[in-house]
Amino acid sequence: MAAVAEAATRERETAEQLRRGGSFSEFETDPERLAAIWAAKHVEWQRVRDLMAQVGWCAYEPGRDTQGSKWAQEREERRAGALVARAAFDARRREEADELRAELWLSAAPSRLIRATADRVGLMPAQVLAQLAERVVVGEDGTVSVPPFTPSR
């Protein structure tokens, strides 16, 4: 009952604050979302109260609340999926930070060699250059070389 009353109060307060405008706190940036959350909590606590009255529980028993347990499981699955997606996004961002994108202008002679090589193996010239760059070796004296290789798909 206390949770239902608190949720009702918070729902009313956030809706009123939203109508008046202004910030809820320095941490909350989306007052509409906060109001929606309190409205949903209010509805859920009412459902729990009604379930407890219907079944005759003195205390809420989450394990016996099939609907609440199902929702909790779905919520946990969404949360886990969001965490996995965020980790993948962060990994891509870290990888991208190490990538180099460059526009390269070559003189005619090297351009012809790269184009001919690319045509021979069925690649784009940029793909041949990427394979070339992947094989760069820097010697102790700072010299740069590329061991012989055959570009491939």
C-alpha positions as CSV (number, residue, x, y, z in Angstrom):
1,M,0.0,0.0,0.0
2,A,2.9,2.4,0.9
3,A,4.5,1.7,-2.5
4,V,1.3,2.4,-4.3
5,A,0.8,5.6,-2.4
6,E,4.4,6.7,-3.1
7,A,4.2,5.9,-6.8
8,A,0.9,7.8,-7.0
9,T,2.5,10.8,-5.3
10,R,5.6,10.7,-7.5
11,E,3.4,10.3,-10.6
12,R,1.3,13.3,-9.7
13,E,4.4,15.4,-8.8
14,T,6.3,14.6,-12.0
15,A,3.2,15.2,-14.1
16,E,2.7,18.6,-12.4
17,Q,6.4,19.5,-12.7
18,L,6.3,18.5,-16.4
19,R,3.3,20.8,-17.0
20,R,5.0,23.7,-15.2
21,G,8.3,23.1,-17.0
22,G,11.8,23.2,-15.5
23,S,14.3,20.7,-14.4
24,F,13.7,17.9,-11.9
25,S,17.3,17.8,-10.8
26,E,20.7,18.3,-12.2
27,F,20.9,14.6,-12.9
28,E,17.6,14.1,-14.7
29,T,17.7,15.3,-18.3
30,D,14.4,13.9,-19.6
31,P,11.4,14.9,-17.4
32,E,8.9,13.2,-19.8
33,R,10.7,9.9,-19.3
34,L,10.7,10.3,-15.5
35,A,7.0,11.0,-15.5
36,A,6.4,7.9,-17.7
37,I,8.5,5.8,-15.3
38,W,6.5,6.9,-12.3
39,A,3.2,6.3,-14.1
40,A,4.4,2.7,-15.0
41,K,5.5,2.1,-11.4
42,H,2.2,3.3,-10.1
43,V,0.3,0.9,-12.4
44,E,2.6,-2.0,-11.4
45,W,2.3,-1.4,-7.7
46,Q,-1.5,-1.3,-8.1
47,R,-1.3,-4.7,-9.9
48,V,0.8,-6.1,-7.1
49,R,-1.6,-4.7,-4.5
50,D,-4.6,-6.2,-6.3
51,L,-2.8,-9.6,-6.7
52,M,-2.0,-9.7,-3.0
53,A,-5.6,-8.9,-2.1
54,Q,-7.0,-11.4,-4.5
55,V,-4.6,-14.3,-3.4
56,G,-4.6,-13.3,0.3
57,W,-0.9,-12.7,0.7
58,C,0.3,-10.8,3.7
59,A,3.6,-10.1,2.0
60,Y,4.5,-10.0,-1.7
61,E,6.0,-13.3,-2.9
62,P,7.8,-12.6,-6.3
63,G,8.4,-16.3,-7.0
64,R,4.6,-16.9,-7.0
65,D,3.8,-13.9,-9.1
66,T,3.9,-15.4,-12.6
67,Q,3.2,-12.2,-14.4
68,G,5.7,-10.2,-12.4
69,S,8.3,-13.0,-12.8
70,K,7.8,-13.1,-16.5
71,W,8.2,-9.4,-16.9
72,A,11.3,-9.4,-14.6
73,Q,12.8,-12.1,-16.8
74,E,12.0,-10.2,-20.0
75,R,13.5,-7.0,-18.4
76,E,16.7,-8.9,-17.5
77,E,17.0,-10.3,-21.0
78,R,16.6,-6.8,-22.5
79,R,19.1,-5.5,-20.1
80,A,21.6,-8.3,-20.9
81,G,21.1,-7.7,-24.6
82,A,21.6,-3.9,-24.2
83,L,24.8,-4.6,-22.3
84,V,26.1,-6.9,-25.0
85,A,25.2,-4.4,-27.7
86,R,26.9,-1.6,-25.7
87,A,30.1,-3.7,-25.3
88,A,30.2,-4.5,-29.0
89,F,29.7,-0.8,-29.8
90,D,32.5,0.2,-27.4
91,A,34.8,-2.4,-29.0
92,R,34.0,-1.1,-32.5
93,R,34.7,2.4,-31.3
94,R,38.1,1.4,-29.8
95,E,39.0,-0.4,-33.0
96,E,37.9,2.6,-35.1
97,A,40.2,4.8,-33.0
98,D,43.2,2.8,-34.2
99,E,42.1,2.7,-37.9
100,L,43.5,5.1,-40.4
101,R,41.5,6.4,-43.4
102,A,43.5,8.3,-45.9
103,E,43.0,9.6,-49.4
104,L,46.1,8.8,-51.4
105,W,47.3,10.5,-54.6
106,L,49.9,8.5,-56.5
107,S,51.8,9.5,-59.5
108,A,51.0,7.9,-62.8
109,A,53.6,5.1,-62.8
110,P,52.8,3.6,-59.3
111,S,49.0,4.1,-60.0
112,R,49.3,2.0,-63.2
113,L,51.1,-0.8,-61.2
114,I,48.5,-0.8,-58.5
115,R,45.6,-0.8,-61.0
116,A,47.1,-3.6,-63.0
117,T,47.7,-5.7,-59.9
118,A,44.2,-5.0,-58.7
119,D,42.7,-6.0,-62.1
120,R,44.8,-9.2,-62.2
121,V,43.5,-10.4,-58.8
122,G,40.0,-9.0,-59.0
123,L,40.3,-6.4,-56.3
124,M,39.8,-2.7,-56.0
125,P,43.1,-0.6,-56.0
126,A,42.3,0.5,-52.4
127,Q,42.2,-3.2,-51.4
128,V,45.6,-3.8,-52.9
129,L,47.0,-0.8,-51.0
130,A,45.4,-2.0,-47.8
131,Q,47.0,-5.4,-48.1
132,L,50.3,-3.7,-48.9
133,A,50.0,-1.6,-45.8
134,E,49.2,-4.6,-43.6
135,R,52.5,-6.1,-44.6
136,V,54.7,-3.1,-43.8
137,V,57.8,-4.0,-41.8
138,V,59.8,-1.2,-40.0
139,G,63.4,-2.1,-39.4
140,E,65.4,-1.2,-36.3
141,D,67.1,1.6,-38.3
142,G,63.7,3.0,-39.3
143,T,63.7,1.7,-42.9
144,V,60.3,0.7,-44.2
145,S,59.9,-2.3,-46.5
146,V,57.2,-4.8,-47.6
147,P,58.2,-8.5,-48.2
148,P,57.1,-9.9,-51.5
149,F,53.5,-11.1,-51.5
150,T,50.6,-11.8,-53.9
151,P,47.5,-9.8,-53.2
152,S,44.4,-12.0,-52.7
153,R,40.7,-11.8,-52.1
